[in-house]
Amino acid sequence: MKIINKVFGVIALVAMALEILLSVAAFRGETFCSSSIGISFATLAICMLAFAADSLSKPKHPWLRFTFQNDDGSKEIFVMRADRGGKITKSLEKPYHELNIAYMESAKGGEALNEQAHRN
């Protein structure tokens, strides 16, 4: 969906530039041929498609990924939403010497991200 949004966005920018040229010509008093009116309608359609593709895409949520590197070489990974409160409970049986915190955005749920993190 990101690629579709980018393609529609670039096409919409080019079409809006053509629309600006058409409006400049209209202010100068030049007459329009039928193809320029077609360009105007195509611009409107492309902008509507770009808006629809953007509004129908899934919203991305901020996530924090905590990676605890334990002293015995094993890793423990926890993923939680960055915009909500929460706590991580870690047992003291395995002391850790390194903590990496990474920020990411994803439309997936927390369970899916936790499973994906444990597979890696």
Secondary structure in CASP SS format (residue, H / E / C, confidence):
PFRMAT SS
TARGET T0000
AUTHOR 0000-0000-0000
METHOD secondary structure of the structure
MODEL  1
M C 1.00
K H 1.00
I H 1.00
I H 1.00
N H 1.00
K H 1.00
V H 1.00
F H 1.00
G H 1.00
V H 1.00
I H 1.00
A H 1.00
L H 1.00
V H 1.00
A H 1.00
M H 1.00
A H 1.00
L H 1.00
E H 1.00
I H 1.00
L H 1.00
L H 1.00
S H 1.00
V H 1.00
A H 1.00
A H 1.00
F H 1.00
R C 1.00
G C 1.00
E C 1.00
T C 1.00
F C 1.00
C C 1.00
S H 1.00
S H 1.00
S H 1.00
I H 1.00
G H 1.00
I H 1.00
S H 1.00
F H 1.00
A H 1.00
T H 1.00
L H 1.00
A H 1.00
I H 1.00
C H 1.00
M H 1.00
L H 1.00
A H 1.00
F H 1.00
A H 1.00
A H 1.00
D H 1.00
S H 1.00
L H 1.00
S C 1.00
K C 1.00
P C 1.00
K C 1.00
H E 1.00
P E 1.00
W E 1.00
L E 1.00
R E 1.00
F E 1.00
T E 1.00
F E 1.00
Q E 1.00
N E 1.00
D C 1.00
D C 1.00
G C 1.00
S C 1.00
K E 1.00
E E 1.00
I E 1.00
F E 1.00
V E 1.00
M E 1.00
R E 1.00
A C 1.00
D C 1.00
R C 1.00
G C 1.00
G C 1.00
K C 1.00
I C 1.00
T C 1.00
K C 1.00
S C 1.00
L C 1.00
E C 1.00
K C 1.00
P C 1.00
Y E 1.00
H E 1.00
E E 1.00
L E 1.00
N E 1.00
I E 1.00
A E 1.00
Y E 1.00
M E 1.00
E E 1.00
S E 1.00
A C 1.00
K C 1.00
G C 1.00
G H 1.00
E H 1.00
A H 1.00
L H 1.00
N H 1.00
E H 1.00
Q H 1.00
A H 1.00
H H 1.00
R H 1.00
N C 1.00
END
